[in-house]
Amino acid sequence: MSTILNVDVTQSLFLVIDLQARLAPVIENFSGVLNCALQLSHASQVHNVPTLITEQYKKGLGETHQQIKNALPKAEYTNKTFFSACEEPHFLETLQSYARSEIIVIGTEAHVCVLQTCLDLLQNGFNVIIAADAVGSRNKEHVRIALDQLRQAGAIISCAETIIFQWTKNSATPTFKEILPIVK
């Protein structure tokens, strides 16, 4: 793990943790979380950032929210029962196969699956960048505590729009013209 100063789209992998339909009604400000998650999802597609999506106990919590699934048609899925996706067989190998050092993370719940997965990612040498406005929990105080803990552990706490502009870098490009409607 090295200190990163600016997110690099060529080193980024987008990780969506457990944004599942049955969790949505109990997540504080889920509509705001979903909006930011969709912005990042659309921008990741414009930039061809590889995407992994995890689904916690799919039988009980259902599939990934349909809008996220629609926005990320090329994503690779991992079903899990461990709170940390890194504990699932082959997850780390799959992640490493992309040869990307920066993991951009969104999802739920911040203080459980997002926290444990990100701590394990850090421990495994990845740079972790969390879009704070695209993570949620049932209790907003739990989100704050999880983000504080992750910052102390070495994760970068950012927001969806900052990451999108870091990926894009230049306003005088055709890519920026594709990004602009996403952030407006």
Short mmCIF file of the C-alpha atoms (twelve columns), coordinates in Angstrom:
data_MODEL
# 
_entry.id   MODEL 
# 
loop_
_atom_site.group_PDB 
_atom_site.id 
_atom_site.type_symbol 
_atom_site.label_atom_id 
_atom_site.label_alt_id 
_atom_site.label_comp_id 
_atom_site.label_asym_id 
_atom_site.label_seq_id 
_atom_site.Cartn_x 
_atom_site.Cartn_y 
_atom_site.Cartn_z 
_atom_site.pdbx_PDB_model_num 
ATOM 1   C CA . MET A 1   0.000   0.000   0.000   1 
ATOM 2   C CA . SER A 2   1.425   3.329   -1.012  1 
ATOM 3   C CA . THR A 3   0.284   6.834   -0.292  1 
ATOM 4   C CA . ILE A 4   -1.887  8.097   -3.117  1 
ATOM 5   C CA . LEU A 5   -2.396  11.749  -3.839  1 
ATOM 6   C CA . ASN A 6   -4.761  11.530  -6.813  1 
ATOM 7   C CA . VAL A 7   -6.981  8.713   -8.021  1 
ATOM 8   C CA . ASP A 8   -5.760  7.162   -11.287 1 
ATOM 9   C CA . VAL A 9   -8.446  5.757   -13.581 1 
ATOM 10  C CA . THR A 10  -5.958  3.274   -15.071 1 
ATOM 11  C CA . GLN A 11  -5.315  1.844   -11.589 1 
ATOM 12  C CA . SER A 12  -8.937  1.903   -10.364 1 
ATOM 13  C CA . LEU A 13  -11.309 -0.971  -9.770  1 
ATOM 14  C CA . PHE A 14  -14.884 -0.161  -8.704  1 
ATOM 15  C CA . LEU A 15  -16.235 -2.304  -5.850  1 
ATOM 16  C CA . VAL A 16  -19.955 -2.195  -5.052  1 
ATOM 17  C CA . ILE A 17  -20.641 -3.870  -1.699  1 
ATOM 18  C CA . ASP A 18  -24.133 -5.223  -0.999  1 
ATOM 19  C CA . LEU A 19  -26.350 -2.510  -2.510  1 
ATOM 20  C CA . GLN A 20  -29.253 -4.925  -2.349  1 
ATOM 21  C CA . ALA A 21  -32.916 -4.177  -2.877  1 
ATOM 22  C CA . ARG A 22  -34.183 -5.655  0.401   1 
ATOM 23  C CA . LEU A 23  -31.676 -3.594  2.414   1 
ATOM 24  C CA . ALA A 24  -32.715 -0.322  0.770   1 
ATOM 25  C CA . PRO A 25  -35.789 0.459   2.936   1 
ATOM 26  C CA . VAL A 26  -33.799 0.329   6.188   1 
ATOM 27  C CA . ILE A 27  -30.732 2.313   5.060   1 
ATOM 28  C CA . GLU A 28  -30.650 5.926   6.257   1 
ATOM 29  C CA . ASN A 29  -30.952 8.251   3.210   1 
ATOM 30  C CA . PHE A 30  -30.826 5.367   0.757   1 
ATOM 31  C CA . SER A 31  -32.009 7.592   -2.094  1 
ATOM 32  C CA . GLY A 32  -28.953 9.834   -1.634  1 
ATOM 33  C CA . VAL A 33  -26.617 6.847   -1.394  1 
ATOM 34  C CA . LEU A 34  -28.185 5.351   -4.527  1 
ATOM 35  C CA . ASN A 35  -27.914 8.624   -6.463  1 
ATOM 36  C CA . CYS A 36  -24.176 8.916   -5.735  1 
ATOM 37  C CA . ALA A 37  -23.692 5.204   -6.432  1 
ATOM 38  C CA . LEU A 38  -25.362 5.621   -9.814  1 
ATOM 39  C CA . GLN A 39  -23.203 8.632   -10.680 1 
ATOM 40  C CA . LEU A 40  -20.059 6.606   -9.987  1 
ATOM 41  C CA . SER A 41  -21.501 3.603   -11.809 1 
ATOM 42  C CA . HIS A 42  -22.202 5.602   -14.966 1 
ATOM 43  C CA . ALA A 43  -18.810 7.319   -14.833 1 
ATOM 44  C CA . SER A 44  -17.050 3.977   -14.326 1 
ATOM 45  C CA . GLN A 45  -18.675 2.754   -17.541 1 
ATOM 46  C CA . VAL A 46  -17.541 5.829   -19.488 1 
ATOM 47  C CA . HIS A 47  -13.982 5.251   -18.246 1 
ATOM 48  C CA . ASN A 48  -14.073 1.439   -18.636 1 
ATOM 49  C CA . VAL A 49  -13.222 0.877   -14.976 1 
ATOM 50  C CA . PRO A 50  -13.650 -2.819  -14.126 1 
ATOM 51  C CA . THR A 51  -16.382 -3.492  -11.575 1 
ATOM 52  C CA . LEU A 52  -17.012 -6.144  -8.943  1 
ATOM 53  C CA . ILE A 53  -20.338 -6.361  -7.120  1 
ATOM 54  C CA . THR A 54  -20.869 -8.348  -3.930  1 
ATOM 55  C CA . GLU A 55  -24.199 -9.659  -2.670  1 
ATOM 56  C CA . GLN A 56  -24.503 -10.613 1.002   1 
ATOM 57  C CA . TYR A 57  -26.705 -13.628 1.726   1 
ATOM 58  C CA . LYS A 58  -28.623 -13.199 -1.538  1 
ATOM 59  C CA . LYS A 59  -31.337 -15.667 -0.467  1 
ATOM 60  C CA . GLY A 60  -32.367 -13.392 2.398   1 
ATOM 61  C CA . LEU A 61  -31.373 -9.925  1.192   1 
ATOM 62  C CA . GLY A 62  -32.154 -10.308 -2.491  1 
ATOM 63  C CA . GLU A 63  -30.211 -9.195  -5.515  1 
ATOM 64  C CA . THR A 64  -28.363 -5.959  -6.169  1 
ATOM 65  C CA . HIS A 65  -30.670 -2.965  -6.600  1 
ATOM 66  C CA . GLN A 66  -31.979 -3.063  -10.176 1 
ATOM 67  C CA . GLN A 67  -30.785 0.455   -11.057 1 
ATOM 68  C CA . ILE A 68  -27.226 -0.508  -10.112 1 
ATOM 69  C CA . LYS A 69  -27.466 -3.731  -12.106 1 
ATOM 70  C CA . ASN A 70  -28.708 -1.772  -15.127 1 
ATOM 71  C CA . ALA A 71  -25.931 0.803   -14.796 1 
ATOM 72  C CA . LEU A 72  -23.180 -1.835  -14.543 1 
ATOM 73  C CA . PRO A 73  -23.970 -4.483  -17.170 1 
ATOM 74  C CA . LYS A 74  -20.374 -5.771  -17.387 1 
ATOM 75  C CA . ALA A 75  -19.851 -6.199  -13.631 1 
ATOM 76  C CA . GLU A 76  -18.608 -9.425  -12.137 1 
ATOM 77  C CA . TYR A 77  -20.639 -10.690 -9.146  1 
ATOM 78  C CA . THR A 78  -19.591 -12.426 -5.934  1 
ATOM 79  C CA . ASN A 79  -22.124 -13.996 -3.610  1 
ATOM 80  C CA . LYS A 80  -20.976 -13.958 -0.017  1 
ATOM 81  C CA . THR A 81  -21.845 -14.928 3.515   1 
ATOM 82  C CA . PHE A 82  -18.732 -13.499 5.180   1 
ATOM 83  C CA . PHE A 83  -19.077 -9.839  6.077   1 
ATOM 84  C CA . SER A 84  -15.683 -9.201  4.481   1 
ATOM 85  C CA . ALA A 85  -15.725 -10.106 0.805   1 
ATOM 86  C CA . CYS A 86  -11.998 -10.819 1.154   1 
ATOM 87  C CA . GLU A 87  -12.840 -13.895 3.249   1 
ATOM 88  C CA . GLU A 88  -14.766 -15.478 0.385   1 
ATOM 89  C CA . PRO A 89  -12.875 -18.128 -1.592  1 
ATOM 90  C CA . HIS A 90  -11.267 -16.687 -4.734  1 
ATOM 91  C CA . PHE A 91  -12.378 -13.086 -4.111  1 
ATOM 92  C CA . LEU A 92  -8.856  -11.754 -3.547  1 
ATOM 93  C CA . GLU A 93  -7.537  -13.754 -6.497  1 
ATOM 94  C CA . THR A 94  -10.263 -12.282 -8.694  1 
ATOM 95  C CA . LEU A 95  -9.439  -8.792  -7.477  1 
ATOM 96  C CA . GLN A 96  -5.706  -9.303  -8.028  1 
ATOM 97  C CA . SER A 97  -6.304  -10.623 -11.554 1 
ATOM 98  C CA . TYR A 98  -7.312  -7.105  -12.632 1 
ATOM 99  C CA . ALA A 99  -3.869  -5.768  -11.622 1 
ATOM 100 C CA . ARG A 100 -5.399  -2.565  -10.229 1 
ATOM 101 C CA . SER A 101 -4.011  -1.051  -7.018  1 
ATOM 102 C CA . GLU A 102 -6.822  1.405   -6.214  1 
ATOM 103 C CA . ILE A 103 -10.172 0.075   -5.064  1 
ATOM 104 C CA . ILE A 104 -13.022 2.590   -5.212  1 
ATOM 105 C CA . VAL A 105 -15.630 1.402   -2.692  1 
ATOM 106 C CA . ILE A 106 -19.337 2.088   -2.229  1 
ATOM 107 C CA . GLY A 107 -22.116 0.123   -0.541  1 
ATOM 108 C CA . THR A 108 -23.843 -0.989  2.630   1 
ATOM 109 C CA . GLU A 109 -23.645 -1.379  5.500   1 
ATOM 110 C CA . ALA A 110 -20.774 0.985   6.207   1 
ATOM 111 C CA . HIS A 111 -20.019 -0.347  9.682   1 
ATOM 112 C CA . VAL A 112 -20.237 -4.041  8.785   1 
ATOM 113 C CA . CYS A 113 -19.479 -5.313  5.269   1 
ATOM 114 C CA . VAL A 114 -17.915 -2.113  3.898   1 
ATOM 115 C CA . LEU A 115 -15.732 -1.713  6.991   1 
ATOM 116 C CA . GLN A 116 -14.550 -5.321  7.185   1 
ATOM 117 C CA . THR A 117 -13.925 -5.625  3.443   1 
ATOM 118 C CA . CYS A 118 -11.979 -2.351  3.310   1 
ATOM 119 C CA . LEU A 119 -9.842  -3.231  6.340   1 
ATOM 120 C CA . ASP A 120 -8.958  -6.540  4.686   1 
ATOM 121 C CA . LEU A 121 -8.227  -4.789  1.374   1 
ATOM 122 C CA . LEU A 122 -5.850  -2.422  3.161   1 
ATOM 123 C CA . GLN A 123 -4.210  -5.345  4.928   1 
ATOM 124 C CA . ASN A 124 -3.711  -7.005  1.529   1 
ATOM 125 C CA . GLY A 125 -1.869  -3.994  0.113   1 
ATOM 126 C CA . PHE A 126 -4.603  -2.228  -1.848  1 
ATOM 127 C CA . ASN A 127 -5.188  1.511   -1.786  1 
ATOM 128 C CA . VAL A 128 -8.786  2.005   -0.693  1 
ATOM 129 C CA . ILE A 129 -10.818 5.057   -1.678  1 
ATOM 130 C CA . ILE A 130 -14.304 5.247   -0.201  1 
ATOM 131 C CA . ALA A 131 -17.023 7.455   -1.661  1 
ATOM 132 C CA . ALA A 132 -18.507 8.555   1.661   1 
ATOM 133 C CA . ASP A 133 -21.711 9.814   0.050   1 
ATOM 134 C CA . ALA A 134 -22.268 6.401   -1.563  1 
ATOM 135 C CA . VAL A 135 -22.058 4.282   1.590   1 
ATOM 136 C CA . GLY A 136 -24.845 3.785   4.072   1 
ATOM 137 C CA . SER A 137 -26.083 2.049   7.195   1 
ATOM 138 C CA . ARG A 138 -29.319 1.912   9.132   1 
ATOM 139 C CA . ASN A 139 -27.868 4.485   11.539  1 
ATOM 140 C CA . LYS A 140 -25.966 7.528   10.214  1 
ATOM 141 C CA . GLU A 141 -23.757 7.538   13.312  1 
ATOM 142 C CA . HIS A 142 -22.548 4.069   12.348  1 
ATOM 143 C CA . VAL A 143 -21.479 5.460   8.966   1 
ATOM 144 C CA . ARG A 144 -19.482 8.229   10.649  1 
ATOM 145 C CA . ILE A 145 -17.778 5.803   13.039  1 
ATOM 146 C CA . ALA A 146 -16.917 3.375   10.214  1 
ATOM 147 C CA . LEU A 147 -15.475 6.147   8.031   1 
ATOM 148 C CA . ASP A 148 -13.408 7.435   10.973  1 
ATOM 149 C CA . GLN A 149 -12.052 3.951   11.613  1 
ATOM 150 C CA . LEU A 150 -11.249 3.441   7.934   1 
ATOM 151 C CA . ARG A 151 -9.483  6.818   7.730   1 
ATOM 152 C CA . GLN A 152 -7.380  5.844   10.755  1 
ATOM 153 C CA . ALA A 153 -6.540  2.543   9.047   1 
ATOM 154 C CA . GLY A 154 -5.267  4.338   5.929   1 
ATOM 155 C CA . ALA A 155 -8.242  4.536   3.571   1 
ATOM 156 C CA . ILE A 156 -8.907  7.722   1.610   1 
ATOM 157 C CA . ILE A 157 -12.350 9.138   2.351   1 
ATOM 158 C CA . SER A 158 -13.717 11.030  -0.639  1 
ATOM 159 C CA . CYS A 159 -17.024 11.572  -2.446  1 
ATOM 160 C CA . ALA A 160 -18.521 10.399  -5.719  1 
ATOM 161 C CA . GLU A 161 -18.091 13.646  -7.623  1 
ATOM 162 C CA . THR A 162 -14.466 14.099  -6.557  1 
ATOM 163 C CA . ILE A 163 -13.621 10.579  -7.736  1 
ATOM 164 C CA . ILE A 164 -15.433 11.152  -11.034 1 
ATOM 165 C CA . PHE A 165 -13.440 14.329  -11.699 1 
ATOM 166 C CA . GLN A 166 -10.197 12.624  -10.652 1 
ATOM 167 C CA . TRP A 167 -10.935 9.868   -13.170 1 
ATOM 168 C CA . THR A 168 -11.746 12.421  -15.869 1 
ATOM 169 C CA . LYS A 169 -8.837  14.864  -15.282 1 
ATOM 170 C CA . ASN A 170 -9.472  17.169  -18.285 1 
ATOM 171 C CA . SER A 171 -12.501 19.218  -19.340 1 
ATOM 172 C CA . ALA A 172 -11.256 19.628  -22.926 1 
ATOM 173 C CA . THR A 173 -11.953 16.050  -23.985 1 
ATOM 174 C CA . PRO A 174 -14.815 14.069  -25.522 1 
ATOM 175 C CA . THR A 175 -14.856 11.993  -22.303 1 
ATOM 176 C CA . PHE A 176 -15.699 15.070  -20.262 1 
ATOM 177 C CA . LYS A 177 -18.692 15.692  -22.517 1 
ATOM 178 C CA . GLU A 178 -19.933 12.213  -21.554 1 
ATOM 179 C CA . ILE A 179 -19.248 12.829  -17.855 1 
ATOM 180 C CA . LEU A 180 -20.901 16.246  -17.621 1 
ATOM 181 C CA . PRO A 181 -24.522 14.984  -17.744 1 
ATOM 182 C CA . ILE A 182 -23.690 12.467  -14.998 1 
ATOM 183 C CA . VAL A 183 -22.628 15.141  -12.508 1 
ATOM 184 C CA . LYS A 184 -25.215 17.787  -13.439 1 
# 
